[in-house]
Amino acid sequence: MRALAVVLALSIACLAYAVPAVAQEGHPVKGSWIGKWDKNTVHGADVIVILNWDGDKITGMINPGTDNMVVKNASLNPDTWTVHLEADAKDKAGAIVTYVIEGKIENLAMANRSITGTWKTAKESGPFKISRQ
């Protein structure tokens, strides 16, 4: 009977380690993200962010509507799970506007995790939340 209990305990332990392995999906920021950046008077509230990890750096595109912005600087701090993104766009007058987005990954273990934080430019800022699709 004791042998059966040991086998059962080892089986449960193996399953506990197997479930996280199945849930792993690569780099935590890689993927398509959809959400809102509130109070954005230049591009509107809806935002789509496509991020990639090439094994060395984070790259991507911010696409609020038709105004595509290439992510020019991105980082992830794995100690705090905070994300930093920077991208340039043009306002209606054609002037360059630099966006700085800083947020924290929430629900890291979930496939539909989100990044919540703030976005800012030299003239405005607001809350930011995107969820991975």
C-alpha atoms as an extended CHARMM CRD file, in Angstrom:
* protein
*
       133  EXT
         1         1  MET       CA              0.0000000000        0.0000000000        0.0000000000  PROA      1               0.0000000000
         2         2  ARG       CA              2.9070000000        2.3380000000        0.7970000000  PROA      2               0.0000000000
         3         3  ALA       CA              4.3930000000        1.7500000000       -2.6780000000  PROA      3               0.0000000000
         4         4  LEU       CA              1.1000000000        2.7950000000       -4.2580000000  PROA      4               0.0000000000
         5         5  ALA       CA              1.1060000000        6.0490000000       -2.2510000000  PROA      5               0.0000000000
         6         6  VAL       CA              4.6710000000        6.8100000000       -3.3890000000  PROA      6               0.0000000000
         7         7  VAL       CA              3.8000000000        6.1320000000       -7.0390000000  PROA      7               0.0000000000
         8         8  LEU       CA              0.7090000000        8.3260000000       -6.7320000000  PROA      8               0.0000000000
         9         9  ALA       CA              2.7100000000       11.1590000000       -5.1300000000  PROA      9               0.0000000000
        10        10  LEU       CA              5.3850000000       10.9950000000       -7.8480000000  PROA      10              0.0000000000
        11        11  SER       CA              2.7130000000       10.9790000000      -10.5640000000  PROA      11              0.0000000000
        12        12  ILE       CA              1.0800000000       14.0900000000       -9.1220000000  PROA      12              0.0000000000
        13        13  ALA       CA              4.4840000000       15.8010000000       -8.8680000000  PROA      13              0.0000000000
        14        14  CYS       CA              5.2370000000       15.0070000000      -12.5220000000  PROA      14              0.0000000000
        15        15  LEU       CA              1.8760000000       16.4160000000      -13.6110000000  PROA      15              0.0000000000
        16        16  ALA       CA              2.4810000000       19.5880000000      -11.6010000000  PROA      16              0.0000000000
        17        17  TYR       CA              5.6840000000       20.1940000000      -13.5620000000  PROA      17              0.0000000000
        18        18  ALA       CA              4.1680000000       19.1930000000      -16.9160000000  PROA      18              0.0000000000
        19        19  VAL       CA              1.2900000000       21.7170000000      -16.8320000000  PROA      19              0.0000000000
        20        20  PRO       CA              3.5440000000       24.8350000000      -16.7290000000  PROA      20              0.0000000000
        21        21  ALA       CA              5.7030000000       23.3710000000      -19.4970000000  PROA      21              0.0000000000
        22        22  VAL       CA              2.6670000000       23.0680000000      -21.7790000000  PROA      22              0.0000000000
        23        23  ALA       CA              1.5860000000       26.6340000000      -20.9480000000  PROA      23              0.0000000000
        24        24  GLN       CA              4.9040000000       28.1920000000      -21.9710000000  PROA      24              0.0000000000
        25        25  GLU       CA              4.5480000000       30.2070000000      -25.1690000000  PROA      25              0.0000000000
        26        26  GLY       CA              7.9270000000       31.8170000000      -25.7080000000  PROA      26              0.0000000000
        27        27  HSD       CA              8.8840000000       35.3510000000      -24.7440000000  PROA      27              0.0000000000
        28        28  PRO       CA              6.3360000000       37.0520000000      -22.4390000000  PROA      28              0.0000000000
        29        29  VAL       CA              5.7230000000       40.0590000000      -24.7190000000  PROA      29              0.0000000000
        30        30  LYS       CA              5.6700000000       38.2450000000      -28.0620000000  PROA      30              0.0000000000
        31        31  GLY       CA              2.3310000000       38.3740000000      -29.8400000000  PROA      31              0.0000000000
        32        32  SER       CA             -0.5720000000       40.5740000000      -30.8720000000  PROA      32              0.0000000000
        33        33  TRP       CA             -1.9950000000       42.9000000000      -28.2250000000  PROA      33              0.0000000000
        34        34  ILE       CA             -5.2430000000       44.8790000000      -28.4260000000  PROA      34              0.0000000000
        35        35  GLY       CA             -6.5080000000       47.5120000000      -26.0440000000  PROA      35              0.0000000000
        36        36  LYS       CA             -6.9040000000       51.1760000000      -25.1790000000  PROA      36              0.0000000000
        37        37  TRP       CA             -4.7250000000       54.1900000000      -24.5320000000  PROA      37              0.0000000000
        38        38  ASP       CA             -7.1590000000       56.6090000000      -23.0000000000  PROA      38              0.0000000000
        39        39  LYS       CA             -6.9640000000       60.3830000000      -23.5130000000  PROA      39              0.0000000000
        40        40  ASN       CA             -4.9440000000       60.0770000000      -26.7270000000  PROA      40              0.0000000000
        41        41  THR       CA             -6.1430000000       63.0440000000      -28.7940000000  PROA      41              0.0000000000
        42        42  VAL       CA             -3.7920000000       62.3610000000      -31.7230000000  PROA      42              0.0000000000
        43        43  HSD       CA             -4.6030000000       58.7250000000      -32.5150000000  PROA      43              0.0000000000
        44        44  GLY       CA             -7.7650000000       57.9060000000      -30.5590000000  PROA      44              0.0000000000
        45        45  ALA       CA             -8.2580000000       55.3660000000      -27.8190000000  PROA      45              0.0000000000
        46        46  ASP       CA             -7.9990000000       52.0120000000      -29.6440000000  PROA      46              0.0000000000
        47        47  VAL       CA             -4.5550000000       50.5160000000      -30.1250000000  PROA      47              0.0000000000
        48        48  ILE       CA             -3.0540000000       47.3760000000      -31.6270000000  PROA      48              0.0000000000
        49        49  VAL       CA              0.5000000000       46.4140000000      -30.7270000000  PROA      49              0.0000000000
        50        50  ILE       CA              2.4490000000       43.6370000000      -32.4510000000  PROA      50              0.0000000000
        51        51  LEU       CA              5.6030000000       42.5940000000      -30.5810000000  PROA      51              0.0000000000
        52        52  ASN       CA              8.2830000000       40.0670000000      -31.4520000000  PROA      52              0.0000000000
        53        53  TRP       CA             11.3660000000       38.6440000000      -29.7500000000  PROA      53              0.0000000000
        54        54  ASP       CA             14.2230000000       37.5820000000      -32.0210000000  PROA      54              0.0000000000
        55        55  GLY       CA             16.3070000000       36.0000000000      -29.2480000000  PROA      55              0.0000000000
        56        56  ASP       CA             18.1710000000       39.2560000000      -28.6890000000  PROA      56              0.0000000000
        57        57  LYS       CA             15.7590000000       42.1760000000      -28.6890000000  PROA      57              0.0000000000
        58        58  ILE       CA             12.0990000000       43.1610000000      -28.7090000000  PROA      58              0.0000000000
        59        59  THR       CA             10.8240000000       44.6580000000      -31.9590000000  PROA      59              0.0000000000
        60        60  GLY       CA              7.3780000000       45.5900000000      -33.1060000000  PROA      60              0.0000000000
        61        61  MET       CA              4.7340000000       47.9020000000      -34.4400000000  PROA      61              0.0000000000
        62        62  ILE       CA              2.1360000000       50.1080000000      -32.7930000000  PROA      62              0.0000000000
        63        63  ASN       CA             -0.8280000000       50.5600000000      -35.0930000000  PROA      63              0.0000000000
        64        64  PRO       CA             -3.5160000000       52.8920000000      -33.8350000000  PROA      64              0.0000000000
        65        65  GLY       CA             -5.7830000000       52.9930000000      -36.8610000000  PROA      65              0.0000000000
        66        66  THR       CA             -3.7770000000       53.7240000000      -39.9780000000  PROA      66              0.0000000000
        67        67  ASP       CA             -0.8520000000       55.5030000000      -38.2900000000  PROA      67              0.0000000000
        68        68  ASN       CA              1.7200000000       52.7260000000      -38.0290000000  PROA      68              0.0000000000
        69        69  MET       CA              4.5790000000       53.3760000000      -35.6070000000  PROA      69              0.0000000000
        70        70  VAL       CA              7.7000000000       51.2180000000      -35.4900000000  PROA      70              0.0000000000
        71        71  VAL       CA              8.8570000000       50.4460000000      -31.9630000000  PROA      71              0.0000000000
        72        72  LYS       CA             12.2860000000       52.0810000000      -31.8490000000  PROA      72              0.0000000000
        73        73  ASN       CA             13.2040000000       51.1060000000      -28.3090000000  PROA      73              0.0000000000
        74        74  ALA       CA             11.8000000000       48.3090000000      -26.1560000000  PROA      74              0.0000000000
        75        75  SER       CA             12.8110000000       46.5090000000      -23.0080000000  PROA      75              0.0000000000
        76        76  LEU       CA             11.4900000000       44.0670000000      -20.4500000000  PROA      76              0.0000000000
        77        77  ASN       CA             12.6350000000       43.9490000000      -16.8370000000  PROA      77              0.0000000000
        78        78  PRO       CA             12.0630000000       40.3160000000      -15.7880000000  PROA      78              0.0000000000
        79        79  ASP       CA             12.5840000000       41.1380000000      -12.0960000000  PROA      79              0.0000000000
        80        80  THR       CA              9.4590000000       43.3440000000      -12.0010000000  PROA      80              0.0000000000
        81        81  TRP       CA              7.8410000000       42.2650000000      -15.3200000000  PROA      81              0.0000000000
        82        82  THR       CA              7.7400000000       45.8660000000      -16.4950000000  PROA      82              0.0000000000
        83        83  VAL       CA              7.7550000000       46.7430000000      -20.1810000000  PROA      83              0.0000000000
        84        84  HSD       CA              9.1120000000       49.9330000000      -21.7760000000  PROA      84              0.0000000000
        85        85  LEU       CA              8.2510000000       50.8580000000      -25.3930000000  PROA      85              0.0000000000
        86        86  GLU       CA              9.1140000000       53.9470000000      -27.4400000000  PROA      86              0.0000000000
        87        87  ALA       CA              7.8610000000       54.8970000000      -30.8860000000  PROA      87              0.0000000000
        88        88  ASP       CA              7.6580000000       58.0080000000      -33.0460000000  PROA      88              0.0000000000
        89        89  ALA       CA              4.6350000000       59.2550000000      -34.9750000000  PROA      89              0.0000000000
        90        90  LYS       CA              3.5880000000       62.4450000000      -36.7030000000  PROA      90              0.0000000000
        91        91  ASP       CA              0.8050000000       64.6820000000      -35.4810000000  PROA      91              0.0000000000
        92        92  LYS       CA             -1.6880000000       66.3180000000      -37.8560000000  PROA      92              0.0000000000
        93        93  ALA       CA              0.7530000000       69.1780000000      -38.5300000000  PROA      93              0.0000000000
        94        94  GLY       CA              3.5200000000       66.6970000000      -39.4330000000  PROA      94              0.0000000000
        95        95  ALA       CA              5.6040000000       67.2350000000      -36.2930000000  PROA      95              0.0000000000
        96        96  ILE       CA              7.2990000000       64.2010000000      -34.7120000000  PROA      96              0.0000000000
        97        97  VAL       CA              5.6440000000       62.9520000000      -31.5320000000  PROA      97              0.0000000000
        98        98  THR       CA              7.5500000000       60.4410000000      -29.3760000000  PROA      98              0.0000000000
        99        99  TYR       CA              5.4180000000       58.0060000000      -27.4100000000  PROA      99              0.0000000000
       100       100  VAL       CA              6.8030000000       56.4080000000      -24.2580000000  PROA      100             0.0000000000
       101       101  ILE       CA              4.7810000000       53.5050000000      -22.9020000000  PROA      101             0.0000000000
       102       102  GLU       CA              5.5670000000       51.9080000000      -19.5660000000  PROA      102             0.0000000000
       103       103  GLY       CA              3.5520000000       49.1300000000      -18.0360000000  PROA      103             0.0000000000
       104       104  LYS       CA              3.5420000000       45.9730000000      -15.9840000000  PROA      104             0.0000000000
       105       105  ILE       CA              2.6010000000       42.5430000000      -17.2740000000  PROA      105             0.0000000000
       106       106  GLU       CA             -0.4220000000       41.2050000000      -15.4080000000  PROA      106             0.0000000000
       107       107  ASN       CA             -1.5070000000       37.5550000000      -15.3330000000  PROA      107             0.0000000000
       108       108  LEU       CA              1.8860000000       36.4770000000      -16.6540000000  PROA      108             0.0000000000
       109       109  ALA       CA              1.0370000000       32.7700000000      -16.5530000000  PROA      109             0.0000000000
       110       110  MET       CA             -2.0860000000       33.2360000000      -18.6790000000  PROA      110             0.0000000000
       111       111  ALA       CA             -2.1100000000       33.1950000000      -22.4820000000  PROA      111             0.0000000000
       112       112  ASN       CA             -4.3210000000       36.3120000000      -22.5020000000  PROA      112             0.0000000000
       113       113  ARG       CA             -2.0310000000       38.3130000000      -20.1990000000  PROA      113             0.0000000000
       114       114  SER       CA             -2.1880000000       42.1020000000      -20.2560000000  PROA      114             0.0000000000
       115       115  ILE       CA              0.1200000000       45.0910000000      -19.9250000000  PROA      115             0.0000000000
       116       116  THR       CA             -1.2280000000       47.9720000000      -17.8500000000  PROA      116             0.0000000000
       117       117  GLY       CA              0.4800000000       51.2990000000      -17.3300000000  PROA      117             0.0000000000
       118       118  THR       CA              0.7910000000       54.7520000000      -18.8500000000  PROA      118             0.0000000000
       119       119  TRP       CA              1.6720000000       56.2620000000      -22.1820000000  PROA      119             0.0000000000
       120       120  LYS       CA              3.0190000000       59.7670000000      -22.5270000000  PROA      120             0.0000000000
       121       121  THR       CA              4.2580000000       62.3310000000      -24.9860000000  PROA      121             0.0000000000
       122       122  ALA       CA              5.6670000000       65.8020000000      -24.3940000000  PROA      122             0.0000000000
       123       123  LYS       CA              2.1110000000       67.2230000000      -24.4650000000  PROA      123             0.0000000000
       124       124  GLU       CA             -0.2230000000       64.5570000000      -23.0900000000  PROA      124             0.0000000000
       125       125  SER       CA             -0.4630000000       61.2540000000      -21.2340000000  PROA      125             0.0000000000
       126       126  GLY       CA             -2.9800000000       58.7070000000      -20.0750000000  PROA      126             0.0000000000
       127       127  PRO       CA             -3.6520000000       55.1550000000      -18.9140000000  PROA      127             0.0000000000
       128       128  PHE       CA             -2.7460000000       52.2700000000      -21.1800000000  PROA      128             0.0000000000
       129       129  LYS       CA             -3.9780000000       48.6590000000      -21.1830000000  PROA      129             0.0000000000
       130       130  ILE       CA             -3.4840000000       46.0190000000      -23.8390000000  PROA      130             0.0000000000
       131       131  SER       CA             -4.3000000000       42.3160000000      -23.7200000000  PROA      131             0.0000000000
       132       132  ARG       CA             -2.5810000000       39.6080000000      -25.7020000000  PROA      132             0.0000000000
       133       133  GLN       CA             -4.7470000000       37.8070000000      -28.2150000000  PROA      133             0.0000000000
